[in-house]
Amino acid sequence: MTSPSLPYRATATEVCAWLAQQTGTPWTLARLLEQGGLPYVWLDYSEQWSELFHDGVTRYAAPVVFIEDKQHLASDAGDVWLRFTRDSSNISIELKAPGLRVPLEGLHFQERDLLRLLKELQHPAPAEAAADKAPVVLPSALKGLGREQILIVFAGVGKVDLDQGLASGVGIFGDDGARVRKNSRGGKNSHVWHPVTLAFGLHDVHRVPMAHLKKAFATQPLLREWKADWLESLRLLGE
């Protein structure tokens, strides 16, 4: 059987078909993202998204790097929701709420990334190196931290009234933002918060220094469960 060729800018469907031929196993978009596939949304210049374009750039491939945007893709939502990305100068940027939504057909993967992924699958790292690599914990497997815990782990990171912000329940990244769910007990302190999402919101919205946030994830025992998620997000954002 002849293997299907890999288009230069392949859609998720084309990539999954190609990987299935190359590996002999079925592939889905969720598996592709879990294995480190980096998707892009190709955008033509517009006034609405002008902040993404610099130095005469008229067409740009915006990467899907925000962990919750990737979670949205993996959930078979049927479209792409881009709320946080990097601009054409590779600077992290939050899009104006509610973000950019495009059909799933607008999602593409670059050939060089896929060839590198296939090489890693066919020639896995030695067991010693794999053991040293921190596992990536999917955000869907995590719950969140309560208000008092958040106040402890992010105490003194910046000049922001975190206590008041948590009490108001206002999200940072659209909808409920870092507030991921409620405890079953209910009550005014029943909300729990995703610390990684909250940390990026504190940095981008409230200008909390990234060094202070990195120190919190490196030293706070309560954040140990989210450290891999935090480090992976930093890597994807080039921080």
Helices and strands as residue ranges (DSSP letters): E 9-11, H 12-23, H 29-34, E 39-44, G 50-52, E 59-63, H 67-74, E 79-82, E 84-86, E 92-94, E 100-103, G 104-106, E 107-110, H 111-122, H 127-132, G 139-141, E 145-146, H 147-153, H 162-168, E 179-182, E 191-193, H 195-204, H 210-219, G 221-226, H 227-237
